[in-house]
């Protein structure tokens, strides 16, 4: 009985739904021809509707957040995305072409945008060792003039002549005794004027050194200041300091660039003066507006002579802190009394103080007054 029911079950499924159940083995004796045709009429017939496949796909697939790559690629082929992509592509191409053209134009025009002091190397000359014209063992201004053709041959456009002011030459001439005069070792003012004319005749430019931070202790300003004469009393930085048994106790631990204390006791004034470099080079007091005006007058004097510019040296030392606190030690465990080298301190109070840049800008303004003539930017 069970066997007969198992054999008849596939037949019933096939008759009703046309579904084959592979879980059962059909009876080999089963004859399709014996199937009741009347039962097939009871099977519902499928209603077929004519639908556009493309419309069906569009309805079935819509863009959504996090769509897989397959769906995204299908939508990216649609016309509206293709047009946007092409527009962006050609915009990028146009931008790249414009960038290349702009780069070529900048490279082609850049030499015309440079000023004379940027367009070529600057040839620095230390007069004392350059050319000796009178065989006294020291180079001079006439010697420079004799070698101008050589400088022109080198395609040099600008000459920088280092300090040739009247000076005791304690530090290669960087402590001027007189900013308005030329040291006799190098020649006379007439020699300088002839040199300047010869330089300009060859289409060259000339700049000269100016060290505004300090003067020589032989300078007239210092001699008047140590005697407390009129406005010159505060032209330099003076402070009280203790002296006992031939030794001086300075106001603080500030050290000069050349080493040891930057304070030097003056027997005339009975005070210590400050020097960032050698003791023969006392620092000017740039917090005194009269001192600033003196430097402006020096700049104007040489510009009136016809020079084309200056190389300002040691400008970060122009101002010092007024509170005179000790500068911090690099090695905090070091005995303060053993500090003698410039590198042993952090120079927070003696370099690049607030107001220094304003002084430099004022120099720039003075140079601008002599730059209004066409082609004579200073």
Protein Blocks (a to p, Z undefined) as FASTA:
>chain_A
ZZmmmmmmmmmmmmmnopacfkbccdfkbcfklpcfklmmmpccdddddddfklmmmmmp
ccdehiafklmmmmmmpmklmmmmmmmmmmmmmmmmmmmmmmmmmmmmmmmmpcfklmpc
cddddfklmpcckonopacfklmmmmmmmmmmnopabdcdddfbdcehlngoiacfblkb
ccfklocfklmmmmmmmmmmnopacdddddfkbccfkbmklmmmmnopajllmmpccddd
ddeehiacdfblcdcfkopjfbdcdfklopacddfbdfklccddfkbmklmmmmmmmmmm
mmmnopabdcdehklmmpccfklpacddfblmbcfklpmbfklpccfklgopehjlmmmm
mmmmmmmmmmmpghiaZZ
